[in-house]
Amino acid sequence: MPRKRMVLTAISTVMILVLAACGNGNGIPSGFDELYSEREGDLHITAYSGSASVEDAFDDFSAWAEGEGWESTGDYGFAGYAGRVFEQDDELLVLNVIDAGAMTSVSVITGPRDADEMPGAGNGNGVPEPTPDQEVEGRDPDLPLYPGAIRVSYFEVGDDSAIVSYVVDAPLDDVVAFYQQEFADWDDVNAWEGAHGDGQFTFENLEDDAGFIMTLDSENDDTTTVDIIANMPLFD
């Protein structure tokens, strides 16, 4: 099932102000607390956590962004993860919402469209397509990787987790069979056909600090994408 892919970075300085109707008095959607706010080069990253569902948090923070004049240019997501890219003048805003088990984690990343730290957001709508012949910088989790897998995006979500995506030159059935065999002897790894997002097969372990969610999706008859969100101990 072909689908548009996203590079999860990018974006512009923004005041975190929310309409009183959906806020808690601190400029944050109800039920969320700010964890930290920091600059990395030209980017401004603010992280929040709360008890709302991924869907409700995604809707609330999207409503805030649109109320502040940001225009949505594209959505992305897979199991337990949702994101949206916004633009305003020469700036971009990326919203990432992640199911972190006992809580929902939200990051708002803003900065100029041409920021050096932004590894491409320039196909006209802030959503670049993968380039399988050009592996991006990043780290691989301590998980089995299908032979020949090429890393096409890497994004760290604060200090707790990272999202990494791969393109595999093989049909979905072959990739599913590979991971079924690799995870056969692993404790606490669940597998099922389907996913919360666009994926077609999911493996996950949510039982410990080294948890992960892996979603497999068929780009075409001969190409499969592997999306992984994993806790940072898997990258140590």
Residue frames as a rotation matrix with the C-alpha (Angstrom) as fourth column:
MET 1
0.583 0.813 0.000 0.00
0.813 -0.583 0.000 0.00
0.000 0.000 -1.000 0.00
PRO 2
-0.337 -0.785 0.521 2.03
0.733 -0.566 -0.379 2.99
0.592 0.254 0.765 -1.19
ARG 3
0.742 0.566 -0.359 2.02
0.668 -0.585 0.460 5.95
0.050 -0.581 -0.813 1.17
LYS 4
0.545 -0.509 0.667 3.73
-0.082 -0.823 -0.561 9.27
0.835 0.251 -0.490 1.60
ARG 5
0.319 -0.530 -0.786 6.73
0.899 0.433 0.073 9.23
0.301 -0.729 0.614 3.91
MET 6
0.923 0.067 0.378 8.02
-0.049 -0.956 0.289 11.90
0.381 -0.285 -0.879 6.17
VAL 7
-0.265 -0.942 -0.205 11.41
0.518 0.040 -0.854 13.05
0.813 -0.333 0.478 7.39
LEU 8
0.574 0.677 -0.462 10.70
0.700 -0.113 0.705 13.80
0.425 -0.728 -0.538 11.03
THR 9
-0.286 -0.632 -0.720 12.43
0.864 -0.496 0.092 17.08
-0.415 -0.596 0.687 11.61
ALA 10
-0.366 -0.071 0.928 12.30
0.843 -0.448 0.298 20.72
0.395 0.891 0.223 10.74
ILE 11
-0.011 0.997 0.078 11.03
0.899 -0.025 0.437 24.10
0.438 0.075 -0.896 11.61
SER 12
-0.226 -0.138 0.964 10.47
0.296 -0.953 -0.067 27.85
0.928 0.270 0.256 13.38
THR 13
-0.971 -0.169 -0.169 10.31
0.205 -0.229 -0.952 29.90
0.122 -0.959 0.257 16.53
VAL 14
-0.190 0.975 0.114 6.85
0.134 -0.090 0.987 29.96
0.973 0.203 -0.113 18.04
MET 15
-0.702 0.103 0.704 5.18
-0.689 -0.346 -0.637 31.21
0.178 -0.933 0.313 21.17
ILE 16
-0.787 0.433 -0.439 3.27
0.418 0.898 0.136 28.40
0.453 -0.076 -0.888 22.86
LEU 17
-0.786 0.618 0.029 -0.11
-0.516 -0.630 -0.580 30.10
-0.340 -0.471 0.814 23.23
VAL 18
-0.819 0.573 0.004 -3.41
0.511 0.727 0.459 28.28
0.260 0.378 -0.889 23.16
LEU 19
-0.331 0.802 0.497 -6.94
-0.316 -0.591 0.742 29.63
0.889 0.089 0.449 23.06
ALA 20
-0.643 0.071 0.763 -8.46
-0.766 -0.048 -0.641 29.69
-0.009 -0.996 0.086 26.54
ALA 21
0.402 0.914 -0.057 -11.19
-0.916 0.402 -0.002 27.34
0.021 0.053 0.998 25.40
CYS 22
0.838 -0.111 -0.535 -8.73
-0.022 0.971 -0.236 24.46
0.546 0.209 0.811 24.95
GLY 23
-0.151 -0.983 0.109 -5.98
-0.126 -0.090 -0.988 25.50
0.980 -0.163 -0.111 27.33
ASN 24
0.341 0.192 -0.920 -5.17
0.805 0.445 0.391 25.16
0.485 -0.875 -0.003 31.02
GLY 25
0.982 0.049 -0.182 -4.04
0.136 -0.851 0.508 28.73
-0.130 -0.523 -0.842 31.67
ASN 26
0.242 -0.967 -0.077 -0.40
-0.049 -0.091 0.995 27.98
-0.969 -0.237 -0.069 30.88
GLY 27
0.142 -0.146 -0.979 -0.73
-0.932 -0.352 -0.083 27.97
-0.332 0.925 -0.186 27.10
ILE 28
-0.905 -0.414 -0.094 -0.84
-0.425 0.872 0.245 24.17
-0.019 0.262 -0.965 26.94
PRO 29
-0.151 0.885 -0.441 -3.80
-0.483 0.323 0.814 21.98
0.862 0.336 0.379 25.92
SER 30
0.354 0.401 0.845 -5.62
-0.930 0.053 0.365 20.64
0.102 -0.915 0.391 28.96
GLY 31
0.961 0.070 0.266 -4.06
-0.153 0.940 0.306 17.62
-0.229 -0.335 0.914 30.61
PHE 32
0.579 -0.807 0.116 -0.49
0.629 0.352 -0.693 18.28
0.518 0.474 0.712 29.41
ASP 33
0.813 -0.446 -0.375 2.60
0.078 -0.555 0.828 19.57
-0.577 -0.702 -0.417 31.23
GLU 34
0.756 -0.629 -0.182 5.70
-0.451 -0.299 -0.841 21.04
0.474 0.718 -0.510 29.64
LEU 35
0.836 -0.522 -0.170 8.76
0.539 0.724 0.431 18.85
-0.102 -0.452 0.886 30.18
TYR 36
-0.135 -0.892 -0.431 11.38
0.523 -0.434 0.734 21.08
-0.842 -0.126 0.525 28.61
SER 37
0.945 0.286 0.159 11.94
0.288 -0.497 -0.818 23.77
-0.155 0.819 -0.552 25.99
GLU 38
0.160 -0.972 -0.171 15.31
0.198 -0.138 0.970 24.18
-0.967 -0.189 0.171 24.32
ARG 39
0.740 -0.032 -0.672 17.08
-0.617 -0.432 -0.658 25.40
-0.269 0.901 -0.339 21.20
GLU 40
0.179 -0.726 0.664 19.22
0.443 0.663 0.604 23.27
-0.879 0.186 0.440 18.92
GLY 41
-0.767 -0.468 0.439 20.79
0.615 -0.345 0.709 25.58
-0.180 0.814 0.552 16.36
ASP 42
-0.886 0.458 0.067 17.95
-0.378 -0.799 0.468 27.31
0.268 0.389 0.881 14.52
LEU 43
-0.235 0.838 -0.493 15.34
0.170 0.535 0.827 24.90
0.957 0.111 -0.269 15.85
HIS 44
-0.562 0.197 0.803 13.16
-0.807 -0.342 -0.481 25.33
0.180 -0.919 0.352 18.92
ILE 45
-0.421 0.348 -0.838 11.98
0.069 0.933 0.353 22.08
0.905 0.091 -0.417 20.54
THR 46
-0.452 0.373 0.810 9.31
-0.887 -0.281 -0.366 21.91
0.091 -0.884 0.458 23.26
ALA 47
-0.675 0.168 -0.719 8.22
0.039 0.980 0.193 18.62
0.737 0.103 -0.668 24.79
TYR 48
-0.224 0.704 0.674 5.06
-0.957 -0.291 -0.015 17.82
0.186 -0.648 0.739 26.74
SER 49
-0.893 0.099 -0.440 3.50
0.111 0.994 -0.001 14.80
0.437 -0.050 -0.898 28.42
GLY 50
-0.459 0.807 0.371 -0.05
-0.885 -0.384 -0.262 14.04
-0.069 -0.449 0.891 29.44
SER 51
-0.667 0.258 0.699 -2.69
-0.110 0.894 -0.435 11.40
-0.737 -0.367 -0.568 29.92
ALA 52
0.300 0.811 -0.502 -4.84
-0.687 -0.181 -0.703 12.14
-0.661 0.557 0.503 26.86
SER 53
0.524 -0.061 0.849 -4.97
0.449 0.867 -0.215 9.64
-0.723 0.494 0.482 24.02
VAL 54
-0.615 -0.763 0.197 -2.75
0.523 -0.209 0.826 10.06
-0.590 0.611 0.528 20.95
GLU 55
-0.281 0.586 0.760 -5.83
0.887 -0.145 0.439 11.00
0.368 0.797 -0.479 18.92
ASP 56
0.742 0.618 -0.260 -7.05
0.669 -0.660 0.341 13.66
0.039 -0.427 -0.903 21.40
ALA 57
0.199 -0.758 -0.622 -3.56
0.361 -0.533 0.765 15.14
-0.911 -0.376 0.167 21.87
PHE 58
-0.661 -0.426 0.617 -3.06
0.698 -0.049 0.714 15.25
-0.274 0.903 0.330 18.09
ASP 59
0.116 0.807 0.579 -6.39
0.862 -0.371 0.344 17.06
0.493 0.459 -0.739 17.63
ASP 60
0.774 0.223 -0.592 -5.79
0.564 -0.668 0.486 19.53
-0.287 -0.710 -0.642 20.51
PHE 61
-0.082 -0.893 -0.443 -2.27
0.319 -0.445 0.837 20.54
-0.944 -0.073 0.321 19.47
SER 62
-0.606 -0.048 0.794 -3.31
0.795 -0.046 0.605 20.73
0.008 0.998 0.066 15.80
ALA 63
0.480 0.853 0.205 -6.17
0.818 -0.519 0.248 23.05
0.318 0.048 -0.947 16.78
TRP 64
0.525 -0.384 -0.760 -3.71
0.386 -0.688 0.615 25.24
-0.759 -0.616 -0.212 18.64
ALA 65
-0.544 -0.825 0.154 -1.36
0.488 -0.161 0.858 25.44
-0.683 0.542 0.490 15.65
GLU 66
-0.357 0.485 0.798 -4.18
0.866 -0.149 0.477 26.29
0.350 0.862 -0.367 13.25
GLY 67
0.701 0.640 -0.315 -5.47
0.713 -0.626 0.316 28.92
0.005 -0.446 -0.895 15.69
GLU 68
0.275 -0.705 -0.653 -2.03
0.225 -0.614 0.757 30.53
-0.935 -0.355 -0.010 15.62
GLY 69
0.556 0.058 -0.829 -2.09
-0.650 -0.591 -0.477 30.78
-0.518 0.804 -0.291 11.82
TRP 70
-0.613 -0.772 0.167 -0.15
-0.515 0.551 0.656 27.61
-0.599 0.316 -0.736 10.89
GLU 71
0.373 0.712 -0.594 -1.42
-0.921 0.205 -0.332 25.78
-0.115 0.671 0.732 7.80
SER 72
0.245 -0.223 0.944 -1.26
-0.206 0.939 0.275 21.99
-0.947 -0.261 0.184 7.66
THR 73
0.073 -0.290 -0.954 0.69
-0.991 -0.127 -0.037 20.56
-0.110 0.949 -0.297 4.70
GLY 74
0.013 -0.062 -0.998 0.74
-0.478 0.876 -0.061 16.84
0.878 0.478 -0.018 5.44
ASP 75
0.564 0.217 0.797 0.21
-0.810 0.332 0.483 14.04
-0.159 -0.918 0.363 7.96
TYR 76
-0.163 -0.563 -0.810 2.20
-0.498 0.756 -0.425 10.91
0.852 0.334 -0.404 8.72
GLY 77
0.069 0.160 0.985 2.11
-0.986 0.159 0.044 8.12
-0.149 -0.974 0.169 11.25
PHE 78
-0.270 -0.034 -0.962 2.32
-0.268 0.962 0.041 4.47
0.925 0.269 -0.269 12.13
ALA 79
0.275 0.512 -0.814 1.54
0.559 0.604 0.568 2.30
0.783 -0.611 -0.120 15.14
GLY 80
0.432 -0.003 -0.902 1.26
0.890 -0.162 0.426 4.48
-0.147 -0.987 -0.068 18.26
TYR 81
-0.495 -0.703 -0.510 2.59
0.517 -0.710 0.478 7.55
-0.699 -0.027 0.715 16.50
ALA 82
0.498 0.654 0.569 1.06
0.864 -0.322 -0.387 10.51
-0.070 0.685 -0.726 14.67
GLY 83
-0.436 -0.693 -0.574 2.60
0.555 -0.709 0.435 13.62
-0.709 -0.129 0.694 13.17
ARG 84
0.656 0.621 0.428 1.68
0.739 -0.415 -0.531 16.67
-0.152 0.665 -0.731 11.15
VAL 85
-0.566 -0.823 0.050 3.71
0.798 -0.532 0.283 19.31
-0.206 0.200 0.958 9.29
PHE 86
0.654 0.719 -0.234 2.56
0.648 -0.692 -0.317 22.95
-0.391 0.056 -0.919 9.25
GLU 87
-0.434 -0.786 0.441 3.90
0.889 -0.454 0.066 26.01
0.149 0.420 0.895 7.44
GLN 88
0.744 0.554 -0.374 3.64
0.587 -0.809 -0.030 29.77
-0.319 -0.198 -0.927 7.91
ASP 89
0.781 -0.487 -0.392 5.58
-0.587 -0.787 -0.191 32.18
-0.216 0.379 -0.900 5.68
ASP 90
0.241 -0.786 -0.570 9.16
-0.615 0.331 -0.716 30.82
0.751 0.523 -0.403 5.56
GLU 91
-0.547 -0.400 0.736 8.82
-0.837 0.298 -0.460 28.73
-0.036 -0.867 -0.497 8.71
LEU 92
-0.127 0.473 -0.872 7.77
-0.233 0.840 0.490 25.16
0.964 0.265 0.003 9.44
LEU 93
-0.214 0.119 0.970 6.28
-0.971 0.086 -0.224 23.49
-0.110 -0.989 0.098 12.49
VAL 94
-0.360 0.071 -0.930 6.37
-0.283 0.942 0.181 19.75
0.889 0.329 -0.319 13.08
LEU 95
0.101 0.505 0.857 4.02
-0.995 0.041 0.093 18.14
0.012 -0.862 0.507 15.60
ASN 96
-0.475 -0.276 -0.836 4.88
-0.286 0.946 -0.150 14.65
0.832 0.168 -0.528 16.87
VAL 97
0.160 0.592 0.790 2.54
-0.986 0.052 0.161 12.71
0.055 -0.804 0.592 19.18
ILE 98
-0.437 -0.494 -0.751 3.68
-0.427 0.849 -0.310 9.35
0.791 0.185 -0.582 20.58
ASP 99
0.783 0.621 -0.003 2.03
-0.367 0.467 0.804 6.66
0.501 -0.629 0.594 22.70
ALA 100
-0.270 -0.954 0.133 4.61
-0.625 0.068 -0.778 6.20
0.733 -0.293 -0.614 25.46
GLY 101
-0.594 0.092 -0.799 2.64
0.421 0.882 -0.212 3.58
0.685 -0.463 -0.563 27.39
ALA 102
-0.237 0.493 -0.837 1.52
0.955 -0.040 -0.295 5.18
-0.179 -0.869 -0.461 30.65
MET 103
0.075 0.239 -0.968 1.46
0.135 -0.964 -0.228 8.63
-0.988 -0.113 -0.105 29.05
THR 104
0.684 0.098 0.723 1.33
0.729 -0.048 -0.683 10.42
-0.032 0.994 -0.105 25.71
SER 105
-0.153 -0.844 -0.514 4.44
0.553 -0.504 0.663 12.34
-0.819 -0.183 0.544 24.64
VAL 106
0.815 0.429 0.388 4.18
0.569 -0.473 -0.672 15.43
-0.105 0.769 -0.631 22.41
SER 107
-0.293 -0.876 -0.382 6.95
0.629 -0.478 0.614 17.43
-0.720 -0.060 0.691 20.77
VAL 108
0.886 0.460 0.060 6.58
0.376 -0.635 -0.675 20.71
-0.272 0.620 -0.735 18.89
ILE 109
-0.159 -0.986 0.053 9.57
0.715 -0.078 0.694 21.54
-0.680 0.148 0.718 16.70
THR 110
0.873 0.486 0.031 9.75
0.394 -0.667 -0.632 24.87
-0.287 0.564 -0.774 14.93
GLY 111
-0.096 -0.936 -0.338 12.30
0.277 -0.351 0.894 26.70
-0.956 -0.007 0.293 12.82
PRO 112
0.038 0.057 -0.998 13.06
-0.777 -0.626 -0.065 28.29
-0.628 0.778 0.020 9.45
ARG 113
0.905 0.425 0.037 12.32
-0.292 0.681 -0.671 26.15
-0.310 0.596 0.740 6.41
ASP 114
0.680 -0.694 -0.236 15.96
-0.157 0.176 -0.972 26.31
0.716 0.698 0.011 5.30
ALA 115
0.629 -0.451 0.632 17.50
-0.738 -0.094 0.668 25.51
-0.242 -0.887 -0.393 8.70
ASP 116
-0.196 -0.816 -0.544 20.75
-0.867 0.404 -0.292 23.57
0.458 0.415 -0.786 8.34
GLU 117
-0.751 -0.112 0.651 19.58
-0.538 0.674 -0.506 21.11
-0.382 -0.730 -0.567 11.03
MET 118
0.276 0.944 0.182 16.57
-0.531 0.308 -0.789 20.17
-0.801 0.121 0.587 8.95
PRO 119
-0.658 -0.663 0.357 17.50
-0.112 0.555 0.824 17.20
-0.744 0.503 -0.440 6.72
GLY 120
-0.962 0.264 0.069 15.22
0.089 0.064 0.994 18.14
0.258 0.962 -0.085 3.89
ALA 121
-0.284 0.946 -0.154 11.69
0.552 0.030 -0.834 19.47
-0.784 -0.322 -0.530 3.96
GLY 122
-0.380 -0.095 -0.920 11.68
-0.380 -0.891 0.249 20.85
-0.843 0.444 0.303 0.53
ASN 123
-0.818 0.153 0.554 9.45
0.538 0.545 0.644 18.97
-0.203 0.825 -0.528 -1.86
GLY 124
-0.680 0.558 0.476 6.95
0.010 -0.642 0.767 21.83
0.733 0.526 0.431 -1.80
ASN 125
0.407 0.884 0.229 4.91
-0.290 -0.113 0.950 20.79
0.866 -0.453 0.210 1.20
GLY 126
0.050 -0.464 0.884 7.48
-0.986 -0.161 -0.029 20.00
0.156 -0.871 -0.466 3.84
VAL 127
0.550 0.225 0.804 7.24
-0.441 0.896 0.051 16.25
-0.709 -0.383 0.592 3.25
PRO 128
-0.160 -0.693 -0.703 10.22
-0.982 0.039 0.186 14.77
-0.101 0.720 -0.686 1.41
GLU 129
0.882 0.369 -0.293 10.12
-0.423 0.894 -0.148 11.34
0.208 0.254 0.945 -0.19
PRO 130
0.580 -0.706 0.407 12.77
-0.086 0.444 0.892 8.77
-0.810 -0.552 0.196 0.81
THR 131
0.539 -0.522 -0.661 15.90
-0.802 -0.078 -0.592 8.40
0.257 0.850 -0.461 -1.26
PRO 132
0.974 -0.007 0.228 16.86
-0.101 0.884 0.457 4.74
-0.205 -0.468 0.860 -0.72
ASP 133
0.565 -0.820 0.089 20.26
0.617 0.349 -0.706 5.17
0.548 0.454 0.703 -2.33
GLN 134
-0.273 -0.632 0.725 21.25
-0.117 -0.726 -0.677 7.85
0.955 -0.270 0.124 0.21
GLU 135
0.164 0.313 -0.936 21.24
0.820 0.484 0.305 6.63
0.548 -0.818 -0.177 3.82
VAL 136
0.536 0.101 0.838 20.66
-0.207 -0.947 0.247 9.42
0.818 -0.306 -0.487 6.34
GLU 137
-0.625 -0.765 0.158 22.74
-0.276 0.027 -0.961 9.97
0.730 -0.644 -0.228 9.46
GLY 138
0.388 0.742 0.547 21.50
-0.828 0.020 0.561 8.39
0.405 -0.670 0.622 12.66
ARG 139
-0.678 -0.560 0.477 21.75
-0.720 0.637 -0.276 5.29
-0.149 -0.531 -0.834 14.81
ASP 140
-0.184 0.583 -0.792 20.31
-0.388 0.697 0.603 1.81
0.903 0.418 0.098 14.44
PRO 141
0.379 0.362 0.852 18.49
-0.925 0.114 0.363 0.18
0.034 -0.925 0.378 17.38
ASP 142
-0.738 -0.626 0.251 19.73
-0.654 0.756 -0.040 -3.09
-0.165 -0.194 -0.967 18.82
LEU 143
0.295 0.859 0.418 17.13
-0.418 0.509 -0.752 -5.04
-0.859 0.047 0.509 16.85
PRO 144
-0.235 -0.345 0.909 17.37
0.631 0.656 0.413 -7.39
-0.739 0.671 0.063 13.88
LEU 145
0.027 0.210 -0.977 17.60
-0.588 -0.788 -0.185 -5.52
-0.809 0.579 0.102 10.57
TYR 146
0.815 0.313 0.488 16.60
0.195 0.645 -0.739 -7.05
-0.546 0.697 0.464 7.27
PRO 147
-0.151 -0.954 0.257 19.73
0.665 0.094 0.741 -7.52
-0.731 0.283 0.621 5.11
GLY 148
-0.613 -0.212 0.761 20.29
0.760 -0.422 0.495 -4.49
0.216 0.882 0.420 2.90
ALA 149
0.499 0.831 -0.246 17.88
0.866 -0.479 0.141 -2.24
-0.001 -0.283 -0.959 4.82
ILE 150
-0.513 -0.632 0.581 18.65
0.642 -0.732 -0.229 1.45
0.570 0.255 0.781 4.19
ARG 151
-0.223 0.372 -0.901 17.95
0.839 -0.398 -0.372 4.06
-0.497 -0.839 -0.223 6.87
VAL 152
-0.310 0.191 0.931 15.88
0.750 -0.552 0.363 6.87
0.584 0.811 0.028 5.31
SER 153
0.248 0.296 0.922 14.93
-0.273 -0.892 0.360 8.87
0.930 -0.341 -0.140 8.42
TYR 154
-0.213 -0.337 -0.917 16.06
0.828 0.436 -0.353 9.22
0.519 -0.834 0.187 12.03
PHE 155
-0.032 0.286 0.958 14.61
-0.252 -0.929 0.270 11.46
0.967 -0.232 0.102 14.71
GLU 156
-0.713 -0.231 -0.662 15.23
0.558 0.384 -0.736 11.57
0.425 -0.894 -0.145 18.47
VAL 157
0.301 0.880 0.368 12.25
0.169 -0.429 0.887 12.46
0.939 -0.205 -0.278 20.64
GLY 158
0.722 -0.137 0.678 13.86
-0.651 -0.467 0.599 14.21
0.234 -0.874 -0.426 23.60
ASP 159
-0.356 -0.900 0.252 16.03
-0.929 0.312 -0.198 11.92
0.100 -0.305 -0.947 25.73
ASP 160
-0.057 0.470 0.881 13.57
-0.668 0.637 -0.383 9.03
-0.742 -0.610 0.278 25.88
SER 161
0.298 0.288 0.910 13.06
0.388 0.835 -0.391 7.52
-0.872 0.469 0.137 22.44
ALA 162
-0.572 -0.458 -0.680 13.87
-0.482 -0.483 0.731 7.71
-0.663 0.746 0.056 18.75
ILE 163
0.613 0.754 0.239 12.04
-0.106 0.378 -0.920 7.03
-0.783 0.538 0.311 15.50
VAL 164
-0.506 -0.809 -0.299 13.91
-0.525 0.014 0.851 5.41
-0.684 0.588 -0.432 12.63
SER 165
0.657 0.753 0.049 12.65
-0.346 0.358 -0.867 4.26
-0.670 0.553 0.496 9.22
TYR 166
-0.529 -0.817 0.229 14.15
-0.229 0.397 0.889 1.93
-0.817 0.417 -0.397 6.64
VAL 167
0.479 0.559 -0.677 13.47
-0.854 0.121 -0.505 0.97
-0.200 0.820 0.536 3.03
VAL 168
-0.242 -0.478 0.844 13.97
-0.271 0.869 0.414 -2.70
-0.932 -0.128 -0.340 2.15
ASP 169
-0.303 0.061 -0.951 14.35
-0.953 -0.011 0.303 -4.04
0.009 0.998 0.062 -1.38
ALA 170
-0.988 0.087 -0.129 12.08
0.089 0.996 -0.013 -7.05
0.128 -0.024 -0.992 -0.78
PRO 171
-0.242 0.969 0.055 8.34
-0.102 -0.082 0.991 -7.83
0.965 0.234 0.118 -0.82
LEU 172
0.015 0.336 0.942 6.34
-0.919 -0.365 0.145 -7.51
0.393 -0.868 0.303 2.39
ASP 173
0.902 0.409 -0.137 5.81
-0.334 0.863 0.380 -11.26
0.274 -0.297 0.915 2.82
ASP 174
0.324 -0.867 -0.378 9.57
0.451 0.493 -0.744 -11.90
0.832 0.071 0.550 2.80
VAL 175
-0.482 -0.515 0.708 10.23
-0.306 -0.659 -0.687 -9.17
0.821 -0.549 0.160 5.36
VAL 176
0.365 0.692 0.623 7.43
-0.885 0.049 0.464 -10.39
0.290 -0.721 0.630 7.64
ALA 177
0.888 -0.043 -0.458 8.78
0.067 0.997 0.036 -13.95
0.455 -0.063 0.888 7.47
PHE 178
-0.097 -0.995 0.024 12.29
0.256 -0.048 -0.965 -12.72
0.962 -0.087 0.259 8.33
TYR 179
-0.481 -0.085 0.873 11.14
-0.667 -0.611 -0.427 -10.88
0.569 -0.787 0.237 11.46
GLN 180
0.676 0.724 0.137 8.84
-0.666 0.520 0.535 -13.71
0.316 -0.453 0.833 12.55
GLN 181
0.627 -0.531 -0.570 11.86
0.417 0.847 -0.330 -15.98
0.658 -0.031 0.752 12.55
GLU 182
-0.371 -0.851 0.373 14.15
0.120 -0.442 -0.889 -13.42
0.921 -0.285 0.266 14.22
PHE 183
-0.400 0.276 0.874 11.69
-0.811 -0.550 -0.198 -12.65
0.427 -0.788 0.444 17.03
ALA 184
0.269 0.594 -0.759 10.56
-0.225 0.804 0.550 -16.26
0.937 0.023 0.350 17.55
ASP 185
0.058 -0.351 -0.935 12.73
0.778 0.603 -0.178 -16.72
0.626 -0.717 0.308 20.67
TRP 186
-0.772 -0.298 0.561 12.34
-0.028 -0.867 -0.498 -13.20
0.635 -0.400 0.661 22.06
ASP 187
-0.516 0.600 -0.611 10.33
0.846 0.245 -0.474 -12.76
-0.135 -0.761 -0.634 25.26
ASP 188
-0.075 0.616 -0.784 7.37
0.491 -0.661 -0.567 -10.35
-0.868 -0.428 -0.253 25.33
VAL 189
-0.856 -0.139 -0.498 7.37
-0.340 -0.574 0.745 -9.60
-0.390 0.807 0.444 21.58
ASN 190
0.011 0.941 0.339 3.84
0.218 0.329 -0.919 -9.54
-0.976 0.084 -0.202 20.19
ALA 191
-0.945 -0.276 -0.176 3.00
-0.118 -0.213 0.970 -9.68
-0.305 0.937 0.168 16.49
TRP 192
-0.028 0.957 0.288 -0.17
0.428 0.272 -0.862 -9.18
-0.903 0.099 -0.417 14.49
GLU 193
-0.539 -0.034 0.842 -1.36
0.835 -0.149 0.529 -8.37
0.108 0.988 0.109 11.01
GLY 194
0.507 0.676 0.535 -2.36
0.588 -0.725 0.359 -4.73
0.631 0.133 -0.764 10.70
ALA 195
-0.642 -0.696 -0.320 -1.41
0.739 -0.451 -0.500 -1.63
0.204 -0.558 0.804 12.70
HIS 196
0.005 0.620 -0.785 -2.79
0.695 -0.567 -0.443 1.50
-0.719 -0.543 -0.434 14.29
GLY 197
-0.118 -0.120 -0.986 -1.61
-0.425 -0.891 0.159 3.59
-0.897 0.438 0.054 11.34
ASP 198
0.455 0.273 -0.847 -0.97
-0.883 0.014 -0.470 2.72
-0.117 0.962 0.247 7.70
GLY 199
-0.552 -0.832 0.046 1.17
-0.820 0.552 0.151 -0.31
-0.151 0.045 -0.987 8.40
GLN 200
0.257 0.622 -0.740 0.30
-0.756 0.606 0.247 -3.87
0.602 0.495 0.626 7.38
PHE 201
0.522 -0.117 -0.845 2.17
0.451 0.878 0.157 -5.90
0.724 -0.463 0.511 10.03
THR 202
0.421 -0.283 0.862 3.36
-0.661 -0.746 0.078 -4.97
0.621 -0.603 -0.501 13.54
PHE 203
0.127 -0.420 -0.898 5.83
0.669 0.705 -0.235 -6.31
0.732 -0.571 0.371 16.10
GLU 204
0.257 -0.052 0.965 6.06
-0.465 -0.882 0.076 -4.75
0.847 -0.468 -0.251 19.55
ASN 205
-0.104 -0.256 -0.961 7.50
0.818 0.528 -0.229 -5.11
0.566 -0.810 0.155 23.01
LEU 206
0.124 0.245 0.962 6.07
-0.226 -0.937 0.268 -2.70
0.966 -0.250 -0.061 25.57
GLU 207
0.780 0.295 -0.552 7.10
0.339 0.542 0.769 -4.64
0.526 -0.787 0.322 28.67
ASP 208
0.359 -0.720 -0.594 10.43
0.856 0.000 0.517 -3.03
-0.372 -0.694 0.616 29.60
ASP 209
0.376 -0.275 -0.885 12.66
-0.024 -0.958 0.287 0.04
-0.927 -0.086 -0.366 29.23
ALA 210
-0.739 -0.653 -0.167 14.00
-0.233 0.014 0.972 -1.33
-0.633 0.757 -0.163 25.95
GLY 211
0.054 0.886 0.460 10.54
0.405 0.401 -0.821 -1.42
-0.913 0.231 -0.337 24.37
PHE 212
-0.867 -0.293 -0.403 9.79
-0.239 -0.463 0.853 -0.84
-0.437 0.836 0.331 20.71
ILE 213
0.381 0.892 0.243 7.05
0.028 0.252 -0.967 -0.80
-0.924 0.375 0.071 18.09
MET 214
-0.778 -0.616 -0.123 7.98
-0.162 0.008 0.987 -1.93
-0.606 0.788 -0.106 14.56
THR 215
0.367 0.930 -0.009 5.54
-0.145 0.047 -0.988 -1.47
-0.919 0.364 0.152 11.68
LEU 216
-0.732 -0.547 0.407 6.02
0.266 0.321 0.909 -3.03
-0.627 0.774 -0.089 8.23
ASP 217
0.350 0.839 -0.416 4.32
-0.136 -0.394 -0.909 -1.59
-0.927 0.374 -0.024 5.17
SER 218
-0.066 -0.311 0.948 4.39
0.845 0.488 0.219 -2.48
-0.531 0.815 0.231 1.47
GLU 219
-0.293 -0.108 -0.950 5.42
-0.256 -0.949 0.187 0.45
-0.921 0.298 0.250 -0.71
ASN 220
0.209 0.366 -0.907 5.00
-0.977 0.117 -0.178 -1.68
0.041 0.923 0.382 -3.86
ASP 221
0.921 0.264 -0.288 5.36
-0.282 0.959 -0.022 -5.34
0.270 0.102 0.957 -4.88
ASP 222
0.450 -0.841 -0.301 9.14
0.536 0.524 -0.662 -5.27
0.714 0.137 0.686 -4.42
THR 223
-0.559 -0.655 0.508 9.73
0.036 -0.631 -0.775 -2.67
0.828 -0.415 0.377 -1.67
THR 224
0.428 0.638 -0.640 8.87
0.701 0.212 0.681 -2.65
0.571 -0.740 -0.356 2.03
THR 225
-0.078 -0.418 0.905 9.25
-0.387 -0.824 -0.414 0.08
0.919 -0.383 -0.098 4.64
VAL 226
0.077 -0.005 -0.997 10.15
0.816 0.575 0.060 -0.65
0.573 -0.818 0.048 8.26
ASP 227
0.088 0.044 0.995 9.21
-0.327 -0.942 0.070 2.05
0.941 -0.332 -0.069 10.80
ILE 228
0.001 -0.182 -0.983 10.52
0.794 0.598 -0.110 1.68
0.608 -0.780 0.145 14.37
ILE 229
0.323 -0.007 0.946 9.88
-0.533 -0.828 0.176 3.75
0.782 -0.561 -0.271 17.47
ALA 230
0.343 -0.342 -0.875 12.13
0.582 0.808 -0.088 2.54
0.737 -0.479 0.477 20.28
ASN 231
0.994 -0.068 -0.085 13.23
0.040 -0.496 0.868 3.58
-0.101 -0.866 -0.490 23.75
MET 232
0.621 -0.782 -0.060 16.75
-0.724 -0.543 -0.425 4.97
0.300 0.308 -0.903 23.94
PRO 233
0.208 -0.606 0.768 18.31
-0.609 0.534 0.586 1.98
-0.766 -0.590 -0.258 25.78
LEU 234
0.674 0.068 0.736 18.02
0.417 0.787 -0.454 0.11
-0.610 0.613 0.503 22.48
PHE 235
0.880 -0.365 0.304 20.33
0.111 -0.464 -0.879 2.71
0.462 0.807 -0.368 20.90
ASP 236
0.678 -0.650 0.344 23.03
-0.680 -0.377 0.629 2.58
-0.279 -0.660 -0.697 23.60
